[in-house]
Amino acid sequence: MMHRLETLAAKFVIAVVRVTPSRVLLAAGSVVGWLFYLVDRKHRRVATENVAAALPQRRPEEQRAIVRGAFRHFGQLLFEMLKFSTLSPQQLLARVEFEGEERVRAAVAQGRGIVFVTGHFGFWELQCVVHALRLPPMAVMARALDNPALNEMLERMRTRTGNAVIYRQGGIRKVLRRLQGGGAVGVLIDQHILGRDAVQVTFFDRPAATTSAVAALALRTGAVVVPLFALPLGGGRYRMIYEPPVAPPGPDVADPIQDFTQRCTDVLEMYVRRRPELWLWMHRRWRVDS
């Protein structure tokens, strides 16, 4: 029953979003994010502690502003993701500009596959949707939602422009086949990871358990690793940025997996430091597991 109610609510919101101007949706998203900032004490506390530890050079009022901005941003992200699901390809392209796409085309020409790395930063859910309108599509690695109907709706949003979704359970073989065939895969690298797949890197001067999948896949297949970000320009417009490929470790590196993962993490940190209000500070990124 709860899943049915969630699905009905999501369909209703999408119907409203379809006819609502983007400037109104962004304002509504800011309000929703602000409300969650006020009532969600648990995640507000986690975000506050994370910002204070990661950016100690910022004044307390600046840190509080970053936390509030992060909540507002994720409210806007939710509404914009729903809005993008209702737009035509021409409407999507009219709202996005591209920077560095020649780097992707050069990587495609090598035929060794591409791993796009990003994090819960900016408008990451919009990246793969718009990417496939100008460049060869990618497969996005994701965790399935608990609600099957909502998961199906989200998958349709992610794949409507030609992309695919590879779920983590048993997905590595599919990823390998895709890369070995010269295809592309998108991976988020800023979540806390447990078990054998974790590697310790430094993120904001603190140890953080991070997925080793990107480095392992790149070193095994020779795939090119390209950092990808979507930044807001204001007025419902966005810029897709493809950074230069991450250089693989040299032969004298003692731990190539850790080194490669650190290099990828450093690019993400650079972006978060530039626009800290656009990152998911509510996640317990630096937790210590027993």
Order of alpha helices (4+ residues) and beta strands (2+ residues): alpha-alpha-alpha-alpha-alpha-beta-alpha-beta-alpha-beta-alpha-beta-alpha-beta-beta-beta-alpha-beta-beta-alpha
